[in-house]
Amino acid sequence: MSKINARSPYYITIGVNPTVANLTQVDMELYVYTGTQTTDRTNLFTLTSFAISNVVTFEVSEIVRDYILNTFDGDYATDNVWVDYRTTSYIQGSAQTPTAYTQLTGFDSYGFFEDGANTQNDSGLLQSNTKVVKLDDAPAVIPVDTSITTQVTYELNGELVYTKAITSSNENDEQIEYVTNTINGSDEFEDRVIQDGGTFEGSSCLEQFANDFTLFDFDTIYVDTTDGVIKLTVNNIEECKYDPYKVTFVNKFGALQDLWFFKRTNEVLTTKTEKFKRNIVVGGSYDTSRHQQKILTKNGSEKLTLNTGFYPEEYNEVFKQMQLSEDCWIEINSQTLPINVSSSSLNYKTHLNDKLINYTIEIDFAFDTINNIR
């Protein structure tokens, strides 16, 4: 099924291939909706455009994107939208028979300039990298397009670990499936114990057990699509000195993707204050313990500086897409919190020029430190 990448323009042109003689006007009935495809068709937009040189072009992605909302609370799910349209052409002012409905799927995705107009991002694997770097004992969450993916398989040393059959769906929230071999989306052994209803008590013996018997151990993932099989290799990273952080962002394909930061993290608090000068005189005198310069409001925002550790060169594209993402989150203390990437530039690194590739990224928490939600 054709896609609309809603962060890039999507053009619908009438009068080219095939050409239409004496075309004067085109009306479009555009539906953008959720739920079951066709059955729940609502939200009608009626667009009209006059022909220039027998050609009419509509650009609809901005309308589509108004109906896409990205949310993430640790549960991997994406709500896409259905986009149906049909057109009525006017030849010398006379209305013709409307066309049949064209049915599309709207993703919060985009194409690059060099991809050209109306790029499709038509891979069954909804991420650019086929090398996956993750924390040891953490799951690999793989986003796939259910309309063209049939199966995802995890292997270790050529032996089957886990497999998941993928089926297509006519529900808007099932166009992307996040395949993982985890329990309730937990990334660490402690989280899995707690979410499974247990009580976690740390001990040196348990730490040794966790080190010796890593859960979810695999080194290869195969994504079977209608266009062939995509092979992903997995690199599990152990980190015992620093606390690794997982950032989740909406990538080029409109899917949630994880990116791990393994090394040193610095945290900064910045405060913002509004003051006023008040009168403290009472009866011709004043109390020297009272504030003449009084704070009216004061709040703060926090920032993290994250370091990735060493990554393969293929991840340059992943960091690029994270920099371009408008929706990002970070997992801290078993909480998923919204962030904005404040680093405004990214110097691409290569093994030839830089030997070992490490990125330093600055992020801002997307909320005030003191709760002021009213």
C-alpha positions in Angstrom: 0.0 0.0 0.0 1.3 3.5 -0.9 2.4 5.8 2.0 2.2 9.4 2.7 5.3 10.6 4.5 3.6 13.4 6.3 6.7 15.4 7.2 7.5 15.8 3.5 5.2 17.2 0.8 2.9 14.6 -0.9 1.7 15.7 -4.3 -1.4 14.4 -6.0 -1.4 15.5 -9.7 -4.2 15.3 -12.2 -3.6 15.9 -15.9 -0.2 14.2 -16.2 0.1 10.5 -17.2 -2.5 10.5 -18.6 -2.9 14.0 -20.0 -6.3 15.6 -19.9 -7.4 18.0 -22.6 -9.4 21.1 -21.7 -9.1 20.5 -17.9 -10.4 23.5 -16.1 -10.9 22.4 -12.5 -10.6 19.5 -10.1 -12.5 18.8 -6.9 -11.0 16.4 -4.3 -12.8 14.5 -1.5 -10.1 13.8 1.1 -10.7 11.6 4.1 -8.2 11.4 7.0 -9.3 9.0 9.7 -8.4 6.2 12.2 -10.0 2.9 13.1 -10.8 0.3 10.5 -9.9 1.2 6.9 -12.9 2.1 4.7 -15.5 1.2 7.5 -14.6 4.2 9.7 -14.1 6.6 6.9 -14.8 10.1 8.3 -13.3 13.6 8.4 -14.1 14.8 4.9 -12.1 17.7 3.4 -13.3 19.1 0.1 -10.5 20.7 -1.9 -10.8 22.6 -5.2 -8.1 23.8 -7.5 -8.2 25.4 -10.9 -6.1 24.0 -13.7 -3.0 25.6 -15.2 -2.0 24.3 -18.6 -4.4 21.4 -18.1 -2.7 20.3 -14.8 -3.9 20.4 -11.2 -1.7 19.6 -8.2 -2.8 19.1 -4.6 -0.4 18.9 -1.6 -2.0 17.1 1.3 0.6 16.1 3.8 0.0 19.0 6.1 -3.6 18.0 6.5 -2.6 14.4 7.1 0.0 15.3 9.8 -2.6 17.2 11.9 -4.1 13.8 12.7 -0.9 12.0 13.7 0.1 12.2 17.4 3.3 10.6 18.6 3.3 9.3 22.2 5.6 7.0 24.1 5.4 5.9 27.7 7.6 2.8 27.4 5.0 0.9 25.5 6.0 0.7 21.8 3.0 1.5 19.6 2.3 3.9 16.8 -1.0 5.3 15.5 -0.9 5.9 11.8 -3.8 7.3 9.8 -5.8 6.2 6.8 -6.0 8.6 3.8 -8.6 8.0 1.1 -9.3 10.4 -1.7 -11.2 10.6 -5.0 -11.3 13.4 -7.6 -13.8 14.9 -9.9 -12.4 16.6 -13.0 -14.1 19.4 -14.9 -13.7 19.5 -18.7 -14.5 22.9 -20.1 -16.5 23.5 -16.9 -18.5 20.2 -17.0 -18.1 17.8 -14.1 -17.0 14.3 -15.1 -17.6 11.0 -13.3 -15.6 10.8 -9.9 -12.7 8.5 -9.8 -12.6 5.4 -7.6 -11.1 6.0 -4.1 -7.3 5.8 -3.8 -6.3 4.5 -0.4 -3.1 5.5 1.3 -1.5 5.2 4.8 -0.2 8.2 6.6 3.1 7.9 8.5 4.9 10.6 10.5 7.9 10.0 8.3 9.9 12.0 5.7 12.1 11.7 2.7 15.4 13.5 2.1 15.8 16.0 -0.7 17.8 13.5 -2.8 15.0 10.9 -2.5 12.8 13.0 -4.8 9.1 13.7 -4.6 6.6 11.3 -2.9 9.3 8.9 -1.7 7.8 5.8 -0.2 10.3 4.5 2.4 9.0 1.1 1.2 11.3 -1.2 3.3 9.7 -3.8 5.5 12.3 -2.9 8.2 11.4 0.5 9.5 14.9 1.6 10.4 18.0 2.4 8.3 20.7 0.4 10.2 21.2 -3.4 9.9 23.8 -3.4 12.7 22.1 -3.1 16.1 24.0 -1.9 19.1 22.3 -2.4 22.5 22.9 -2.9 26.1 23.6 -6.5 27.2 20.5 -8.0 28.9 18.3 -5.5 27.0 15.9 -6.5 24.3 16.1 -5.4 20.7 12.9 -3.7 19.6 12.5 -4.0 15.8 9.9 -1.9 14.0 8.4 -3.5 10.9 5.8 -2.6 8.3 3.0 -5.2 8.7 1.8 -4.8 5.2 5.0 -6.2 3.7 6.6 -8.2 6.5 5.8 -11.8 7.1 8.2 -12.9 10.0 10.9 -11.8 12.3 13.4 -14.4 13.7 16.1 -14.1 16.4 19.1 -16.5 16.4 22.2 -17.2 18.4 25.1 -18.9 16.7 22.7 -20.1 14.0 20.2 -21.5 16.5 16.6 -20.3 16.7 15.9 -18.3 19.8 12.6 -16.6 19.0 10.3 -16.1 16.0 7.3 -13.9 15.4 4.8 -14.2 12.6 3.6 -10.9 11.2 0.2 -10.4 9.6 -1.3 -7.5 7.8 -4.2 -5.5 9.3 -6.9 -3.0 8.3 -6.6 -1.2 11.7 -4.6 2.0 11.7 -2.7 1.2 14.9 -1.4 -2.1 13.6 0.5 -0.8 10.5 3.7 -0.8 12.5 4.6 -3.8 14.7 7.4 -3.6 17.3 8.9 -7.1 17.5 10.7 -7.9 20.7 11.6 -10.8 22.9 11.1 -9.1 26.2 8.6 -9.2 29.0 6.4 -6.1 29.2 9.0 -4.0 27.5 11.5 -4.1 30.4 15.1 -3.4 29.6 16.8 -4.7 32.8 16.5 -7.8 34.9 15.4 -5.8 37.9 12.5 -4.2 35.9 11.4 -7.6 34.6 11.2 -9.1 38.1 9.2 -6.1 39.4 6.8 -6.0 36.5 6.2 -9.8 36.8 5.0 -9.2 40.3 8.2 -10.2 42.2 10.3 -8.3 44.7 13.9 -7.5 43.7 16.6 -7.8 46.4 20.0 -7.0 45.1 23.0 -9.1 46.2 26.5 -10.0 45.0 25.3 -13.6 44.2 22.4 -12.2 42.1 24.8 -9.9 40.3 27.0 -12.8 39.5 24.0 -14.8 38.3 22.9 -11.9 36.0 26.4 -11.7 34.6 26.7 -15.4 33.9 23.2 -16.0 32.6 22.3 -13.1 30.4 18.7 -13.0 29.3 17.6 -12.6 25.7 20.9 -13.6 24.3 21.0 -13.4 20.5 23.3 -12.2 17.8 21.3 -12.1 14.6 17.8 -11.0 13.5 16.2 -11.9 10.2 13.2 -9.8 8.9 11.3 -11.7 6.2 9.5 -9.3 3.8 7.7 -9.6 0.5 10.9 -8.2 -1.2 13.3 -10.6 0.5 15.1 -11.2 3.8 16.9 -8.5 5.7 19.7 -9.6 8.0 20.5 -7.7 11.2 23.6 -8.3 13.3 23.5 -7.5 17.0 26.3 -6.2 19.2 25.7 -6.6 22.9 27.6 -4.0 25.0 28.4 -4.6 28.7 28.9 -1.5 30.7 29.9 -1.7 34.4 31.3 1.8 35.1 28.6 4.2 33.9 24.8 4.0 33.9 23.7 3.5 30.3 20.7 5.5 29.1 18.2 4.6 26.3 16.8 7.3 24.1 13.8 6.5 22.0 12.9 8.7 19.0 10.7 8.8 16.0 12.9 8.0 13.0 12.7 8.7 9.2 10.2 5.9 8.7 7.8 7.3 11.4 8.7 4.4 13.8 10.0 4.4 17.3 13.7 3.5 17.5 16.1 3.0 20.4 19.6 4.5 20.7 21.8 3.6 23.7 24.3 5.9 25.4 26.8 3.9 27.4 29.4 6.3 28.7 29.8 9.4 30.9 26.7 11.6 31.6 26.7 15.1 33.0 23.6 16.8 34.4 23.1 20.5 34.6 20.2 22.5 36.2 19.5 26.0 34.9 17.1 28.3 36.7 15.0 31.2 35.5 13.8 33.9 37.9 11.3 36.8 37.8 11.9 39.4 40.5 10.2 42.6 41.7 11.3 45.3 44.1 8.8 45.6 47.0 8.2 48.1 49.7 9.2 46.8 53.1 8.7 50.0 55.1 6.2 49.8 57.9 5.6 52.7 60.2 8.7 54.6 59.2 11.0 51.6 59.7 11.7 48.2 58.1 12.7 44.7 59.0 16.2 43.9 57.8 15.4 40.2 57.5 12.8 40.9 54.8 13.6 40.7 51.0 13.5 44.0 49.2 14.4 42.2 46.0 11.7 39.5 46.1 11.4 36.6 43.8 8.0 36.4 42.1 8.5 33.1 40.3 11.4 30.7 40.0 11.7 27.4 38.1 14.3 25.4 36.5 15.1 23.1 33.6 17.6 20.2 33.5 19.9 19.2 30.8 22.0 16.0 30.2 25.2 15.6 28.2 25.3 12.0 26.9 28.2 10.1 25.5 27.6 7.1 23.2 30.7 5.0 23.6 32.1 3.4 20.5 29.7 2.8 17.6 30.0 1.4 14.1 30.1 3.9 11.2 26.7 2.7 10.0 25.1 4.5 13.0 25.9 7.9 11.5 22.5 7.7 9.8 20.8 6.8 13.0 22.3 9.8 14.9 21.3 12.0 11.9 17.7 10.9 12.2 17.7 11.4 16.0 18.9 15.0 15.4 16.1 15.5 13.0 13.4 13.9 15.2 10.7 16.1 16.7 9.7 13.6 19.3 12.3 12.0 21.7 12.2 10.3 25.1 14.7 9.0 27.6 14.3 6.2 30.2 15.6 7.2 33.6 14.9 5.3 36.9 12.3 3.1 35.1 10.5 6.3 34.0 10.0 7.4 30.4 10.4 11.2 30.1 10.1 13.6 27.2 13.3 15.3 25.9 14.4 17.6 23.2 17.8 17.2 21.5 19.5 20.6 22.0 22.7 19.8 20.1 22.1 21.7 16.8 25.0 20.2 14.8 26.4 16.8 14.2 29.9 16.2 12.8 29.8 12.9 11.0 32.6 10.6 12.1 34.3 7.8 10.2 36.7 5.0 11.1 39.2 6.4 8.6 39.3 9.9 10.0 38.4 9.3 13.7 39.4 5.7 14.3 36.9 5.1 17.2 33.5 6.8 16.8 32.0 8.4 19.9 29.3 11.0 19.9 28.5 13.6 22.6 24.8 14.7 22.5 23.1 17.4 24.6 19.4 16.9 25.5 17.0 19.1 27.4 14.2 17.6 29.5 11.0 18.9 27.9 9.4 20.1 31.1 10.0 22.4 34.0 11.7 21.0 37.1 9.0 22.2 39.5 5.6 20.9 38.5 3.6 23.9 37.2 1.0 22.0 35.1 -2.4 23.7 35.6 
